[in-house]
Amino acid sequence: NFILDYCTEQLAEDGSAKPLTTEDKKQVLDIVDKYSSRALRVLAIATREFSAMPFNTKNDDLSTDQKFEAFRSELKLVGLVASIDPDRDGVPESVVAARGAGIRVVMITGDYLKTAIAIAHNVNILQADDDESISAVDCARLRPDGGYLEHHDMDQMTASVRVFARAKPEDKLEIVKSLQRQGAVTAMTGDGVNDAPALNQANIGVAMGIQGTEVAKGASDMILTDDNFCSIVAAVEKGRTIYAGIQKFVAFIMSVHIAEVMQIFFCIICGIPVMRTPLQILFLILVTDL
């Protein structure tokens, strides 16, 4: 719809140009919604012919935005192009595994809302019984009047939403801050320069090792060497296994040796000879730990 707003004509099937009416724009948007619901990314192609540059080429004070503004008026809509970025193998299963492990997976994307919802369903971020009006939002709702919502309203929204569409880089940072205010330990993935603030703010910033920029890698805590979400879930699983092993080992050591510690402490307090020599204690430790 950004391109459509600047279009006044459309290319007909016979190659001629005809006016682009409000009804025509509605039909185009309906087609965009149709393709977006199939997880396709839709781009509008528009052109305009110039006999001369629409700005003074000798004026060095003109910015790039001003030059672009001069070009993007009275455009002619040529057509739509739809493309798809297929899901990686194993990602839907990894999202389900993460949910079972108590990890809430949130997708923040610049895609159109319907495209984001379709992709989220494909990879199990959204489930069949989820209310899309609550679980998926356009990031424009985070800043309805140009400024971001108050902390209470922002936290209330981010607590239930799992898909944020049409996100700007600063939206990612605000979402991370909101989740942290709710006591959540956040891990943020990113690959671009604009992702660096959110990567740095998150408890665990994860940069892409293949497509990630050096700025993103420098702002992150970890680098994902294969750019695969499945590796994150596998790393969490392995880390929890190691952590659980350490907990069990500490509990075992404490339960086995607490009696010896109490016995020695009692002997010292009462001023009686220690019941076991250091060699005997070492022998008991060796036997019990094996």
C-alpha positions in Angstrom: 0.0 0.0 0.0 3.0 2.3 0.3 3.6 2.2 -3.4 -0.1 2.3 -4.2 -0.5 5.6 -2.4 1.8 7.2 -5.1 0.2 5.5 -8.1 -2.3 7.4 -10.3 -2.2 5.0 -13.3 -2.0 1.3 -14.0 -0.6 -0.8 -16.8 -3.4 -2.5 -18.8 -3.2 -5.9 -20.5 -2.8 -4.3 -23.9 0.2 -2.3 -22.7 -1.7 1.0 -22.4 -2.1 3.1 -19.3 -5.4 3.7 -17.6 -6.3 5.6 -14.4 -6.0 3.8 -11.1 -9.2 4.4 -9.1 -9.9 3.8 -5.4 -11.8 0.7 -6.3 -8.8 -0.6 -8.3 -6.5 0.0 -5.4 -8.9 -2.0 -3.2 -8.8 -4.9 -5.6 -5.0 -4.8 -5.6 -4.9 -4.9 -1.8 -7.3 -7.8 -1.8 -4.9 -9.7 -4.1 -2.0 -8.7 -1.8 -4.0 -10.1 1.2 -4.7 -13.3 -0.7 -1.1 -14.0 -1.5 0.1 -12.8 1.9 -2.2 -15.4 3.6 -0.2 -18.1 1.8 3.1 -16.9 3.4 4.2 -15.0 0.3 6.0 -11.7 0.4 4.3 -9.4 -2.1 6.1 -6.4 -3.8 4.4 -3.8 -6.0 6.3 -2.6 -9.1 5.6 0.9 -10.4 7.4 3.1 -12.9 7.3 6.6 -14.3 9.0 8.0 -17.4 10.9 11.3 -17.2 12.0 13.5 -20.1 14.3 15.3 -17.6 15.3 14.9 -14.0 12.5 16.2 -11.7 15.0 18.2 -9.5 18.0 20.5 -10.0 21.0 18.2 -10.5 23.4 21.0 -9.8 21.9 21.6 -6.3 24.2 19.8 -3.9 22.1 20.7 -1.0 19.3 18.3 -1.9 19.3 15.2 0.2 18.6 11.7 -1.0 15.2 11.7 0.6 14.3 14.9 -1.2 15.4 13.5 -4.6 13.5 10.3 -3.9 10.4 12.4 -3.0 10.6 14.1 -6.4 10.6 10.7 -8.2 7.8 9.0 -6.3 4.7 10.8 -7.6 2.2 10.0 -10.3 3.6 6.5 -10.6 2.2 3.8 -13.0 1.5 0.4 -11.3 3.0 -2.3 -13.5 2.1 -5.3 -11.3 2.8 -7.4 -8.3 5.6 -9.9 -7.6 5.2 -12.6 -5.0 8.1 -14.6 -3.5 8.5 -17.1 -0.6 11.3 -17.8 1.8 10.7 -21.5 2.6 10.9 -22.7 6.2 14.0 -24.5 7.2 13.8 -28.2 8.0 13.2 -28.9 11.6 12.1 -25.4 12.6 8.4 -26.2 13.3 9.5 -29.2 15.5 12.1 -27.0 17.3 9.5 -24.4 18.1 7.2 -27.0 19.6 10.2 -28.4 21.6 11.0 -24.9 22.9 7.3 -24.4 24.0 7.4 -27.7 25.8 10.6 -26.5 27.6 8.9 -23.3 28.8 10.5 -21.1 26.2 8.1 -18.5 24.6 9.1 -17.9 20.9 8.2 -14.5 19.6 8.6 -13.5 16.0 9.5 -9.8 15.2 9.5 -9.2 11.4 9.2 -6.4 8.9 6.8 -8.5 6.8 3.2 -7.6 6.1 0.9 -8.7 8.9 -0.9 -11.4 7.0 2.4 -12.8 5.7 3.8 -12.9 9.2 0.7 -14.7 10.5 0.9 -17.3 7.8 4.6 -17.9 8.4 4.0 -18.1 12.2 1.3 -20.8 11.6 3.7 -22.7 9.3 6.4 -22.9 12.0 4.1 -23.4 14.9 4.7 -20.1 16.6 0.9 -19.6 16.3 -1.4 -22.5 16.8 -4.7 -23.3 15.2 -6.7 -22.2 18.2 -4.9 -18.9 18.7 -6.8 -15.7 18.4 -4.9 -13.8 15.6 -6.3 -10.5 16.7 -4.6 -10.9 20.1 -1.5 -13.0 19.3 -0.4 -11.0 16.2 -0.2 -7.3 15.8 1.2 -4.6 13.4 3.9 -2.7 15.3 2.1 0.5 14.4 -0.1 -0.3 17.4 2.9 0.1 19.6 3.2 3.7 18.6 -0.4 4.8 17.7 0.4 8.6 17.9 4.0 8.5 16.8 5.2 7.8 20.4 5.4 4.5 22.1 2.7 3.4 24.5 3.0 3.8 28.3 4.9 1.0 30.0 1.8 -0.6 31.5 0.0 -0.7 28.1 3.1 -1.9 26.3 3.7 -4.6 28.8 0.1 -5.8 28.6 0.4 -6.1 24.9 3.8 -7.8 24.7 2.7 -10.3 27.4 0.3 -12.0 25.0 1.5 -11.2 21.5 3.8 -13.7 19.7 4.0 -12.1 16.3 5.0 -8.5 15.6 4.7 -7.4 12.0 6.1 -4.4 10.1 8.6 -3.8 12.8 11.2 -1.1 12.8 14.6 -1.5 14.5 13.6 0.6 17.4 10.5 -1.5 17.9 12.7 -4.5 18.6 14.5 -2.6 21.4 11.2 -1.5 23.0 9.8 -5.0 22.9 12.9 -6.4 24.5 12.7 -3.8 27.3 9.1 -4.5 27.8 9.7 -8.3 28.2 12.5 -7.6 30.7 10.3 -5.3 32.8 8.0 -8.4 33.1 10.9 -10.4 34.6 11.5 -12.5 31.4 15.0 -13.6 30.4 15.2 -12.5 26.8 17.3 -13.9 24.0 17.3 -11.8 20.8 18.5 -12.9 17.4 19.6 -10.5 14.6 21.9 -10.0 11.7 21.8 -6.3 10.7 23.4 -3.1 11.9 20.0 -1.9 13.0 19.6 -5.0 15.2 22.6 -4.0 17.3 20.8 -2.0 20.0 18.3 -4.8 20.7 21.0 -7.4 20.7 23.0 -5.4 23.2 19.9 -4.8 25.4 18.8 -8.5 25.5 20.0 -10.8 28.3 21.5 -13.0 25.5 22.1 -11.4 22.1 22.5 -14.0 19.4 24.0 -12.8 16.1 24.0 -14.7 12.8 27.4 -16.0 11.9 26.9 -16.4 8.1 24.7 -13.4 7.2 25.3 -11.3 10.3 27.2 -8.0 10.1 30.3 -7.3 12.1 28.4 -4.7 14.1 25.7 -7.2 15.0 28.3 -9.8 16.0 30.1 -7.2 18.2 26.9 -6.3 20.0 25.9 -9.9 20.7 26.9 -12.4 23.4 26.8 -15.4 21.1 27.3 -16.0 17.4 25.2 -18.7 15.7 27.6 -20.3 13.2 25.0 -21.9 11.0 22.2 -19.3 11.2 19.7 -22.0 12.2 17.0 -21.7 14.9 17.2 -25.4 15.6 20.8 -25.0 16.9 19.5 -22.5 19.5 17.0 -25.1 20.8 19.7 -27.8 20.8 22.1 -25.6 22.7 19.4 -24.8 25.3 18.7 -28.5 25.7 22.4 -29.3 26.1 22.9 -26.4 28.5 20.0 -27.5 30.7 21.3 -31.0 30.8 24.7 -29.8 32.0 23.1 -27.5 34.5 20.9 -30.3 35.9 24.0 -32.5 36.1 25.8 -29.9 38.2 22.8 -29.5 40.5 22.6 -33.2 41.1 26.4 -33.5 41.7 26.3 -30.6 44.2 23.3 -32.2 46.0 25.0 -35.5 46.1 28.2 -34.1 47.5 26.3 -32.1 50.2 24.2 -35.0 51.2 27.2 -37.4 51.5 29.7 -35.1 53.2 27.4 -33.0 55.4 27.6 -35.8 58.1 31.4 -35.7 58.1 31.4 -31.9 58.3 28.9 -31.9 61.2 30.9 -34.5 63.0 34.2 -32.6 62.7 32.4 -29.3 63.7 30.9 -31.0 66.8 34.3 -32.3 67.9 35.9 -28.9 67.5 33.1 -27.2 69.5 33.2 -29.7 72.3 37.0 -29.8 72.4 37.3 -33.6 71.9 39.7 -35.3 69.5 38.5 -35.5 65.9 37.1 -39.0 65.3 38.6 -39.4 61.8 42.1 -38.6 60.6 42.6 -36.6 57.4 43.7 -39.8 55.6 40.4 -41.6 56.7 38.4 -38.7 55.5 40.1 -38.7 52.1 39.5 -42.5 51.8 35.8 -42.0 52.6 35.5 -39.3 49.9 37.3 -41.5 47.4 35.0 -44.5 48.1 31.7 -42.5 48.2 32.4 -40.4 45.1 33.2 -43.5 43.1 
